[in-house]
Amino acid sequence: MALQPIVGGNFSTPPLSAKSLVYPADANLIVSLLDLHPSPPSTRNNDGVEAPLEILEGGTGHGSLTLHLARAIHAANPPLPKQHWVPDQCTNQEPASANKESPPLTERKPMRQAILHTVDVVENNTNHAKKVVRGFRRGMYVGDVDFYTDDVSAWINSESNKRLGVQDENGEFRPRQPFLDHIILDMPGADDHVVTAAAALKPAGLLITFSPSINQIQAIVNLVREKNLPLFSEKYLELATGWSGGRPWDIRAVKPRKVLKQELAAKVQAQLDLILGKADQEDKGSKAAEGTAIDENALDDSTGWEMVSRPKVGIRVVGGGFVGVWRKKRPLTNLSSSVGEEEQLEHSQ
């Protein structure tokens, strides 16, 4: 009998009957989109205190994506204590007793420089994901993940409120501000949490959604446009077995050419009626009223929109899930200050 090492992909792949799963190939792609580069504690400058990298996974599910994310941030945290956890799969303990952390693991939490918060509304999913993470290589990633059973939006609001009233190094109270570097929503009804997630996301942070249907991605595209959220789309990908990287999709809200022509004609006609003034005073008044009404309708940017959803050309059509990637916009003040810093740097050189 030959003993083989535990491989993350094989370990995190559940039986076919399991629900709420992300297969290893898809999980690796999602993690790669975050472009994480954690630095080990030994190479970090200790002169200043840096805020830890914080990632939120909304929809823990089976725990396969949780395991891949934990592996990606593990290098940024100090080594685990020797006796940090008893793996569930090696014991017959009940989940309630197995969920207790050892004191060394609790003491290590404030020293972490990368944290994965994973939230699921179903307690059974949370307990199962804990077993997955604890059972992989004797729980080597267990100290990198914090599990919660809660609604995603409720957790974000609660966590934001906890950070209110915290004093900084100058003794001043810190106002409520974004605290999450990246957010991944792998859950039904992800669009219900996008507004709250966008408020908690740091500038330049990524919001990634993983959905089985393109209609769910469309719902978020419409929501971002209608609510004027500070997010811009980077890419939309279709995932499938047999090829890597994902197939790009073109998803956007557009106005059909016919609608644009009608709006343009209405604007031109309104301008002509106001300039020429061909009719008498009464007729002119009615025409002006009509022209004003037409012009307001033409300038109404909330009507006439339709969705375009199609694969980018030149690539074969294969089934699979869909990933949407949005990045939070930087405030204009931050952009101007960063440009000024770059100009000063150039002059100094």
C-alpha positions as a Markdown table, in Angstrom:
| # | Residue | x | y | z |
|---|---|---|---|---|
| 1 | Met | 0.0 | 0.0 | 0.0 |
| 2 | Ala | 1.4 | 3.4 | -1.0 |
| 3 | Leu | 0.5 | 6.6 | 0.9 |
| 4 | Gln | -0.1 | 9.6 | -1.3 |
| 5 | Pro | -0.1 | 13.2 | -0.2 |
| 6 | Ile | -3.4 | 15.0 | 0.1 |
| 7 | Val | -4.0 | 17.2 | -2.9 |
| 8 | Gly | -6.2 | 20.3 | -2.5 |
| 9 | Gly | -8.2 | 19.7 | -5.7 |
| 10 | Asn | -9.0 | 16.1 | -4.8 |
| 11 | Phe | -9.7 | 16.9 | -1.2 |
| 12 | Ser | -12.1 | 19.8 | -1.9 |
| 13 | Thr | -14.1 | 18.0 | -4.6 |
| 14 | Pro | -17.3 | 16.7 | -3.0 |
| 15 | Pro | -19.5 | 13.8 | -4.1 |
| 16 | Leu | -21.8 | 14.4 | -7.1 |
| 17 | Ser | -24.8 | 14.8 | -4.7 |
| 18 | Ala | -23.2 | 17.7 | -2.8 |
| 19 | Lys | -24.7 | 21.2 | -3.2 |
| 20 | Ser | -23.2 | 24.7 | -3.3 |
| 21 | Leu | -19.8 | 23.7 | -4.6 |
| 22 | Val | -17.1 | 25.3 | -6.7 |
| 23 | Tyr | -14.9 | 22.8 | -8.5 |
| 24 | Pro | -11.1 | 23.1 | -8.2 |
| 25 | Ala | -10.5 | 24.5 | -11.7 |
| 26 | Asp | -13.1 | 27.2 | -11.2 |
| 27 | Ala | -11.9 | 28.0 | -7.7 |
| 28 | Asn | -8.3 | 28.4 | -9.0 |
| 29 | Leu | -9.5 | 30.8 | -11.7 |
| 30 | Ile | -11.5 | 32.9 | -9.2 |
| 31 | Val | -8.5 | 33.1 | -6.9 |
| 32 | Ser | -6.2 | 34.1 | -9.8 |
| 33 | Leu | -8.6 | 37.0 | -10.7 |
| 34 | Leu | -7.8 | 38.5 | -7.3 |
| 35 | Asp | -4.1 | 38.7 | -8.1 |
| 36 | Leu | -3.0 | 38.2 | -4.5 |
| 37 | His | 0.7 | 38.6 | -3.6 |
| 38 | Pro | 0.9 | 38.1 | 0.2 |
| 39 | Ser | 4.3 | 38.7 | 1.7 |
| 40 | Pro | 5.6 | 36.6 | 4.6 |
| 41 | Pro | 5.8 | 38.2 | 8.0 |
| 42 | Ser | 9.6 | 37.9 | 8.1 |
| 43 | Thr | 9.9 | 40.2 | 5.0 |
| 44 | Arg | 7.5 | 42.9 | 6.2 |
| 45 | Asn | 8.6 | 46.3 | 7.4 |
| 46 | Asn | 7.7 | 46.5 | 11.1 |
| 47 | Asp | 8.2 | 50.3 | 11.3 |
| 48 | Gly | 4.5 | 51.0 | 10.6 |
| 49 | Val | 1.3 | 49.0 | 11.4 |
| 50 | Glu | -0.4 | 47.9 | 8.2 |
| 51 | Ala | -4.0 | 47.1 | 8.0 |
| 52 | Pro | -4.5 | 43.4 | 7.3 |
| 53 | Leu | -5.8 | 42.1 | 3.9 |
| 54 | Glu | -9.4 | 41.2 | 4.4 |
| 55 | Ile | -11.5 | 39.2 | 2.0 |
| 56 | Leu | -15.2 | 38.4 | 2.3 |
| 57 | Glu | -16.6 | 35.2 | 0.8 |
| 58 | Gly | -20.4 | 35.4 | 0.7 |
| 59 | Gly | -21.9 | 31.9 | 0.5 |
| 60 | Thr | -19.5 | 29.4 | 2.1 |
| 61 | Gly | -21.3 | 26.4 | 0.7 |
| 62 | His | -19.2 | 23.2 | 0.6 |
| 63 | Gly | -16.0 | 25.1 | 1.5 |
| 64 | Ser | -14.0 | 24.2 | -1.6 |
| 65 | Leu | -13.5 | 27.9 | -2.6 |
| 66 | Thr | -12.8 | 28.7 | 1.0 |
| 67 | Leu | -9.9 | 26.3 | 1.0 |
| 68 | His | -8.4 | 27.7 | -2.1 |
| 69 | Leu | -8.7 | 31.3 | -0.8 |
| 70 | Ala | -7.2 | 30.3 | 2.5 |
| 71 | Arg | -4.2 | 28.8 | 0.7 |
| 72 | Ala | -3.7 | 32.0 | -1.3 |
| 73 | Ile | -3.4 | 34.2 | 1.8 |
| 74 | His | -1.7 | 31.7 | 4.1 |
| 75 | Ala | 1.9 | 33.0 | 3.5 |
| 76 | Ala | 1.0 | 36.4 | 5.0 |
| 77 | Asn | 0.3 | 35.0 | 8.5 |
| 78 | Pro | 2.6 | 33.8 | 11.2 |
| 79 | Pro | 3.1 | 30.0 | 11.7 |
| 80 | Leu | 0.4 | 28.1 | 13.5 |
| 81 | Pro | 1.0 | 26.8 | 17.0 |
| 82 | Lys | 1.8 | 23.1 | 17.2 |
| 83 | Gln | -1.5 | 22.1 | 18.8 |
| 84 | His | -4.0 | 24.5 | 17.2 |
| 85 | Trp | -6.8 | 22.2 | 16.3 |
| 86 | Val | -7.9 | 18.5 | 16.4 |
| 87 | Pro | -9.1 | 17.6 | 12.9 |
| 88 | Asp | -12.7 | 16.6 | 12.8 |
| 89 | Gln | -12.2 | 13.7 | 10.4 |
| 90 | Cys | -9.8 | 12.1 | 12.8 |
| 91 | Thr | -12.2 | 12.1 | 15.8 |
| 92 | Asn | -15.8 | 11.3 | 16.6 |
| 93 | Gln | -16.5 | 14.6 | 18.3 |
| 94 | Glu | -19.7 | 16.5 | 17.9 |
| 95 | Pro | -19.5 | 19.7 | 15.9 |
| 96 | Ala | -20.2 | 21.9 | 18.9 |
| 97 | Ser | -17.2 | 20.6 | 20.8 |
| 98 | Ala | -15.0 | 20.4 | 17.7 |
| 99 | Asn | -15.6 | 24.0 | 16.9 |
| 100 | Lys | -13.8 | 25.3 | 19.9 |
| 101 | Glu | -10.4 | 27.0 | 19.2 |
| 102 | Ser | -7.3 | 26.4 | 21.2 |
| 103 | Pro | -6.0 | 29.3 | 23.2 |
| 104 | Pro | -2.8 | 29.6 | 21.1 |
| 105 | Leu | -4.9 | 30.0 | 17.9 |
| 106 | Thr | -7.0 | 32.7 | 19.6 |
| 107 | Glu | -3.9 | 34.6 | 20.6 |
| 108 | Arg | -2.6 | 34.4 | 17.1 |
| 109 | Lys | -5.6 | 36.3 | 15.6 |
| 110 | Pro | -4.4 | 39.8 | 16.3 |
| 111 | Met | -1.1 | 39.0 | 14.5 |
| 112 | Arg | -2.7 | 38.0 | 11.2 |
| 113 | Gln | -2.0 | 40.1 | 8.1 |
| 114 | Ala | -4.5 | 38.3 | 5.9 |
| 115 | Ile | -8.0 | 37.2 | 6.9 |
| 116 | Leu | -10.7 | 35.4 | 5.0 |
| 117 | His | -14.2 | 36.1 | 6.4 |
| 118 | Thr | -16.7 | 33.5 | 5.0 |
| 119 | Val | -20.4 | 33.9 | 5.7 |
| 120 | Asp | -23.3 | 31.6 | 5.0 |
| 121 | Val | -26.9 | 31.8 | 6.1 |
| 122 | Val | -27.2 | 28.0 | 6.5 |
| 123 | Glu | -25.5 | 26.7 | 9.7 |
| 124 | Asn | -25.0 | 23.2 | 8.3 |
| 125 | Asn | -23.0 | 24.7 | 5.4 |
| 126 | Thr | -20.7 | 26.5 | 7.8 |
| 127 | Asn | -20.1 | 23.4 | 10.0 |
| 128 | His | -19.4 | 21.3 | 6.9 |
| 129 | Ala | -16.9 | 23.9 | 5.5 |
| 130 | Lys | -15.1 | 24.0 | 8.9 |
| 131 | Lys | -14.6 | 20.2 | 8.6 |
| 132 | Val | -13.2 | 20.6 | 5.1 |
| 133 | Val | -10.7 | 23.2 | 6.2 |
| 134 | Arg | -9.8 | 21.5 | 9.4 |
| 135 | Gly | -9.4 | 18.1 | 7.7 |
| 136 | Phe | -7.0 | 19.3 | 5.0 |
| 137 | Arg | -3.4 | 18.6 | 6.0 |
| 138 | Arg | -4.2 | 18.6 | 9.7 |
| 139 | Gly | -5.8 | 22.0 | 9.5 |
| 140 | Met | -2.9 | 24.0 | 8.2 |
| 141 | Tyr | -5.2 | 26.8 | 7.0 |
| 142 | Val | -7.6 | 26.9 | 9.8 |
| 143 | Gly | -6.1 | 30.0 | 11.4 |
| 144 | Asp | -6.6 | 32.0 | 8.2 |
| 145 | Val | -10.4 | 31.7 | 8.1 |
| 146 | Asp | -13.1 | 33.1 | 10.3 |
| 147 | Phe | -16.5 | 31.4 | 9.8 |
| 148 | Tyr | -19.9 | 33.1 | 10.4 |
| 149 | Thr | -23.5 | 32.0 | 10.1 |
| 150 | Asp | -25.4 | 35.1 | 9.1 |
| 151 | Asp | -26.9 | 37.1 | 6.2 |
| 152 | Val | -24.1 | 38.6 | 4.2 |
| 153 | Ser | -25.5 | 42.2 | 4.3 |
| 154 | Ala | -26.3 | 41.9 | 8.0 |
| 155 | Trp | -22.8 | 40.7 | 8.7 |
| 156 | Ile | -21.2 | 43.6 | 6.7 |
| 157 | Asn | -23.3 | 46.1 | 8.6 |
| 158 | Ser | -22.6 | 44.5 | 11.9 |
| 159 | Glu | -18.9 | 44.4 | 11.2 |
| 160 | Ser | -18.9 | 48.0 | 10.1 |
| 161 | Asn | -20.6 | 49.1 | 13.3 |
| 162 | Lys | -18.1 | 47.2 | 15.4 |
| 163 | Arg | -15.3 | 49.2 | 13.8 |
| 164 | Leu | -17.0 | 52.5 | 14.7 |
| 165 | Gly | -15.6 | 54.3 | 17.7 |
| 166 | Val | -12.1 | 52.7 | 17.4 |
| 167 | Gln | -9.4 | 55.1 | 18.3 |
| 168 | Asp | -6.4 | 55.5 | 16.0 |
| 169 | Glu | -2.8 | 56.1 | 17.0 |
| 170 | Asn | -3.5 | 59.9 | 17.4 |
| 171 | Gly | -6.4 | 59.2 | 19.8 |
| 172 | Glu | -9.1 | 60.2 | 17.4 |
| 173 | Phe | -12.1 | 58.1 | 16.6 |
| 174 | Arg | -12.1 | 56.5 | 13.2 |
| 175 | Pro | -15.2 | 57.1 | 11.1 |
| 176 | Arg | -17.1 | 54.4 | 9.3 |
| 177 | Gln | -15.2 | 53.5 | 6.2 |
| 178 | Pro | -14.7 | 50.6 | 3.8 |
| 179 | Phe | -12.7 | 47.7 | 5.3 |
| 180 | Leu | -12.8 | 44.9 | 2.8 |
| 181 | Asp | -10.1 | 44.5 | 0.1 |
| 182 | His | -12.0 | 42.0 | -2.0 |
| 183 | Ile | -15.5 | 40.5 | -1.9 |
| 184 | Ile | -16.7 | 37.3 | -3.6 |
| 185 | Leu | -20.4 | 36.5 | -3.8 |
| 186 | Asp | -21.1 | 32.8 | -4.6 |
| 187 | Met | -24.8 | 32.6 | -3.6 |
| 188 | Pro | -28.4 | 32.9 | -4.9 |
| 189 | Gly | -29.6 | 36.4 | -5.0 |
| 190 | Ala | -26.2 | 38.0 | -5.0 |
| 191 | Asp | -27.7 | 41.2 | -6.4 |
| 192 | Asp | -29.5 | 41.7 | -3.1 |
| 193 | His | -26.1 | 42.3 | -1.4 |
| 194 | Val | -24.3 | 44.3 | -4.1 |
| 195 | Val | -25.2 | 47.8 | -2.7 |
| 196 | Thr | -24.0 | 46.9 | 0.8 |
| 197 | Ala | -20.9 | 45.2 | -0.5 |
| 198 | Ala | -20.0 | 48.1 | -2.7 |
| 199 | Ala | -20.1 | 50.4 | 0.4 |
| 200 | Ala | -17.8 | 48.1 | 2.4 |
| 201 | Leu | -15.3 | 47.6 | -0.5 |
| 202 | Lys | -12.1 | 49.6 | -0.5 |
| 203 | Pro | -11.2 | 51.7 | -3.5 |
| 204 | Ala | -9.6 | 49.5 | -6.3 |
| 205 | Gly | -11.0 | 46.4 | -4.6 |
| 206 | Leu | -12.6 | 43.6 | -6.6 |
| 207 | Leu | -16.2 | 42.4 | -6.4 |
| 208 | Ile | -16.5 | 39.0 | -8.0 |
| 209 | Thr | -19.8 | 37.1 | -8.4 |
| 210 | Phe | -20.1 | 33.4 | -9.4 |
| 211 | Ser | -23.5 | 32.4 | -10.8 |
| 212 | Pro | -24.9 | 29.4 | -12.6 |
| 213 | Ser | -27.0 | 31.7 | -14.9 |
| 214 | Ile | -26.1 | 34.7 | -17.1 |
| 215 | Asn | -29.4 | 36.3 | -16.0 |
| 216 | Gln | -27.9 | 36.8 | -12.5 |
| 217 | Ile | -25.0 | 38.7 | -13.9 |
| 218 | Gln | -27.4 | 40.8 | -16.0 |
| 219 | Ala | -29.3 | 41.7 | -12.8 |
| 220 | Ile | -26.1 | 43.1 | -11.2 |
| 221 | Val | -25.2 | 45.0 | -14.4 |
| 222 | Asn | -28.6 | 46.7 | -14.3 |
| 223 | Leu | -28.3 | 47.3 | -10.6 |
| 224 | Val | -24.9 | 49.0 | -10.9 |
| 225 | Arg | -26.2 | 51.3 | -13.7 |
| 226 | Glu | -29.6 | 52.1 | -12.0 |
| 227 | Lys | -28.1 | 52.8 | -8.6 |
| 228 | Asn | -25.0 | 54.5 | -10.0 |
| 229 | Leu | -22.8 | 52.4 | -7.8 |
| 230 | Pro | -19.0 | 53.3 | -7.8 |
| 231 | Leu | -18.2 | 50.0 | -9.7 |
| 232 | Phe | -16.9 | 49.5 | -13.2 |
| 233 | Ser | -16.9 | 46.2 | -14.9 |
| 234 | Glu | -13.6 | 44.5 | -15.8 |
| 235 | Lys | -14.7 | 41.3 | -17.4 |
| 236 | Tyr | -17.4 | 38.6 | -17.6 |
| 237 | Leu | -16.3 | 35.0 | -18.0 |
| 238 | Glu | -18.1 | 31.7 | -18.7 |
| 239 | Leu | -16.5 | 28.8 | -17.0 |
| 240 | Ala | -16.6 | 25.3 | -18.4 |
| 241 | Thr | -14.7 | 22.0 | -18.2 |
| 242 | Gly | -12.0 | 21.3 | -20.7 |
| 243 | Trp | -10.5 | 24.7 | -21.2 |
| 244 | Ser | -8.9 | 27.3 | -18.9 |
| 245 | Gly | -9.1 | 31.0 | -18.4 |
| 246 | Gly | -12.9 | 31.3 | -19.0 |
| 247 | Arg | -14.6 | 32.5 | -22.2 |
| 248 | Pro | -15.2 | 36.3 | -22.2 |
| 249 | Trp | -18.7 | 37.6 | -22.6 |
| 250 | Asp | -20.0 | 41.0 | -23.7 |
| 251 | Ile | -22.7 | 42.1 | -21.2 |
| 252 | Arg | -23.8 | 45.7 | -21.2 |
| 253 | Ala | -26.9 | 47.9 | -21.2 |
| 254 | Val | -27.4 | 49.6 | -24.6 |
| 255 | Lys | -30.0 | 51.7 | -26.4 |
| 256 | Pro | -31.1 | 50.3 | -29.7 |
| 257 | Arg | -30.2 | 52.3 | -32.8 |
| 258 | Lys | -33.9 | 53.0 | -33.5 |
| 259 | Val | -34.4 | 54.5 | -30.1 |
| 260 | Leu | -31.3 | 56.7 | -30.4 |
| 261 | Lys | -32.6 | 58.0 | -33.8 |
| 262 | Gln | -36.0 | 58.8 | -32.4 |
| 263 | Glu | -34.4 | 60.7 | -29.5 |
| 264 | Leu | -32.1 | 62.6 | -31.8 |
| 265 | Ala | -35.0 | 63.5 | -34.1 |
| 266 | Ala | -37.0 | 64.7 | -31.1 |
| 267 | Lys | -34.1 | 66.9 | -29.9 |
| 268 | Val | -33.6 | 68.4 | -33.4 |
| 269 | Gln | -37.3 | 69.1 | -33.9 |
| 270 | Ala | -37.5 | 70.8 | -30.5 |
| 271 | Gln | -34.5 | 73.0 | -31.3 |
| 272 | Leu | -36.0 | 74.0 | -34.6 |
| 273 | Asp | -39.4 | 74.9 | -33.1 |
| 274 | Leu | -37.8 | 77.1 | -30.5 |
| 275 | Ile | -35.5 | 78.9 | -33.0 |
| 276 | Leu | -37.7 | 79.5 | -36.0 |
| 277 | Gly | -40.9 | 80.5 | -34.1 |
| 278 | Lys | -43.1 | 79.9 | -37.1 |
| 279 | Ala | -46.5 | 79.9 | -35.4 |
| 280 | Asp | -48.5 | 82.6 | -33.7 |
| 281 | Gln | -48.3 | 83.3 | -29.9 |
| 282 | Glu | -50.9 | 80.6 | -29.0 |
| 283 | Asp | -49.5 | 78.0 | -31.4 |
| 284 | Lys | -46.0 | 79.0 | -30.3 |
| 285 | Gly | -46.9 | 78.4 | -26.7 |
| 286 | Ser | -48.3 | 74.9 | -27.4 |
| 287 | Lys | -45.4 | 74.1 | -29.6 |
| 288 | Ala | -43.0 | 75.2 | -26.9 |
| 289 | Ala | -44.8 | 73.0 | -24.4 |
| 290 | Glu | -44.6 | 70.1 | -26.8 |
| 291 | Gly | -41.0 | 70.8 | -27.5 |
| 292 | Thr | -40.2 | 70.9 | -23.8 |
| 293 | Ala | -42.0 | 67.6 | -23.2 |
| 294 | Ile | -40.2 | 66.0 | -26.1 |
| 295 | Asp | -36.9 | 67.3 | -25.0 |
| 296 | Glu | -37.3 | 66.1 | -21.4 |
| 297 | Asn | -38.3 | 62.6 | -22.7 |
| 298 | Ala | -35.3 | 62.7 | -25.0 |
| 299 | Leu | -33.0 | 63.6 | -22.1 |
| 300 | Asp | -34.5 | 60.9 | -19.9 |
| 301 | Asp | -31.6 | 58.4 | -19.6 |
| 302 | Ser | -33.6 | 55.9 | -17.6 |
| 303 | Thr | -35.8 | 54.6 | -20.5 |
| 304 | Gly | -35.1 | 52.7 | -23.6 |
| 305 | Trp | -32.3 | 50.5 | -22.3 |
| 306 | Glu | -32.0 | 46.9 | -23.4 |
| 307 | Met | -29.5 | 44.2 | -22.4 |
| 308 | Val | -26.8 | 42.7 | -24.7 |
| 309 | Ser | -25.5 | 39.4 | -23.5 |
| 310 | Arg | -23.4 | 37.3 | -25.9 |
| 311 | Pro | -20.1 | 35.4 | -26.0 |
| 312 | Lys | -17.1 | 37.2 | -27.5 |
| 313 | Val | -16.6 | 35.9 | -31.1 |
| 314 | Gly | -14.0 | 33.4 | -32.1 |
| 315 | Ile | -14.3 | 31.0 | -29.2 |
| 316 | Arg | -16.3 | 27.7 | -29.1 |
| 317 | Val | -19.6 | 27.6 | -27.2 |
| 318 | Val | -19.3 | 25.4 | -24.1 |
| 319 | Gly | -21.6 | 25.3 | -21.0 |
| 320 | Gly | -20.7 | 26.3 | -17.5 |
| 321 | Gly | -21.1 | 28.9 | -14.8 |
| 322 | Phe | -20.5 | 32.6 | -15.1 |
| 323 | Val | -18.2 | 35.0 | -13.3 |
| 324 | Gly | -18.6 | 38.8 | -13.1 |
| 325 | Val | -15.7 | 41.0 | -12.1 |
| 326 | Trp | -16.2 | 44.6 | -11.0 |
| 327 | Arg | -13.6 | 47.0 | -9.5 |
| 328 | Lys | -14.5 | 49.8 | -7.1 |
| 329 | Lys | -13.7 | 53.3 | -8.5 |
| 330 | Arg | -11.2 | 55.4 | -6.6 |
| 331 | Pro | -12.5 | 58.8 | -5.3 |
| 332 | Leu | -11.5 | 61.8 | -7.4 |
| 333 | Thr | -9.6 | 63.3 | -4.5 |
| 334 | Asn | -7.4 | 60.1 | -4.2 |
| 335 | Leu | -6.8 | 60.2 | -7.9 |
| 336 | Ser | -5.6 | 63.8 | -7.9 |
| 337 | Ser | -3.4 | 63.3 | -4.9 |
| 338 | Ser | -1.8 | 60.2 | -6.4 |
| 339 | Val | -1.1 | 62.2 | -9.7 |
| 340 | Gly | 0.4 | 65.0 | -7.6 |
| 341 | Glu | 2.7 | 62.5 | -5.9 |
| 342 | Glu | 3.8 | 61.0 | -9.2 |
| 343 | Glu | 4.6 | 64.5 | -10.6 |
| 344 | Gln | 6.6 | 65.4 | -7.5 |
| 345 | Leu | 8.5 | 62.1 | -7.8 |
| 346 | Glu | 9.3 | 62.9 | -11.5 |
| 347 | His | 10.6 | 66.4 | -10.6 |
| 348 | Ser | 12.7 | 65.0 | -7.8 |
| 349 | Gln | 14.3 | 62.5 | -10.2 |
